[in-house]
Amino acid sequence: MDTEQQGRPAEKLAVVFTVRVIEGGEQGFLDLYDRIRTSVARTPGHIVERLGEPVDDSRQWVITSEWETAEAFFAWQRSEEHRALVAPLREWVDSTQSLRFRVVKETRGVTS
């Protein structure tokens, strides 16, 4: 199903944040992530957050989130609360990458 409603394109934002967790840092990273996800869940405009664990030995974790608008995401990202929450991330990861996408089409599987 397209995310278009009544002829207007959707304005949702998808964020993909990858982190490479340091050797032995998984538990510290997970503890920190729990604090971050609790904060983000209370944020206006936030729709969903997902954490993906690597299935190989890469230590490359993926956090994906979806937002009602880009403005909602960037307001949260610029907040003091967000900065304070993510500051300790450097202790548990050695690299990060953040990608943001405006959702223009969305296809859902058939549910029974």
PyMOL commands that set and color helices and strands:
alter all, ss='L'
color gray80, all
select helices_A, chain A and resi 26-41+70-78+80-91
alter helices_A, ss='H'
color red, helices_A
select strands_A, chain A and resi 13-21+46-52+60-67+93-102
alter strands_A, ss='S'
color yellow, strands_A
deselect
rebuild
show_as cartoon
